[in-house]
Amino acid sequence: MSWKEKAVGEFGISTKVVDQEVTAHNLGNEGVHVLATAIVGLMAEQALNNALLPLIPEGHGIVGVRQQTYHRAPAPIGTNVKATVKITKVTRHFVSYEFQVETDKGERLGDGDGESTVIEMARFQRLMHN
């Protein structure tokens, strides 16, 4: 069974405690001391990496292509947050996923979907340096 077949249905998780570094205030939205929307999206990508990296061939990596994030509720400093990703489809070029982000008390903070692609790292590095 190929990694693509194994990946569909896999879950990945990323956790974080909201601190000043990941707040909207720290990212430029002065006075808004809650988890930034950009970090909600980042946590989804980290959860996808946790699900997919163990499956893909050695020497390959993952890059994001598209992500749609709905940030539904604030998470103040000190909140424990968990992103969960489910891989829904793998095609020749794309890995599709859905995600949700919630507090450790089960409050939904955000959700969305996205696509990433698996790349050959050596080729990617050559392209970056040309």
Secondary structure by P-SEA (a helix, b strand, c coil): cccccccccbbbbbbbccccccccccccccccccccaaaaaaaaaaaaaaaccccccccccccccbbbbbbcccccccbbbbbbbbbccccccccccccccccccccccccccbbbbbbcaaaaaaaaac
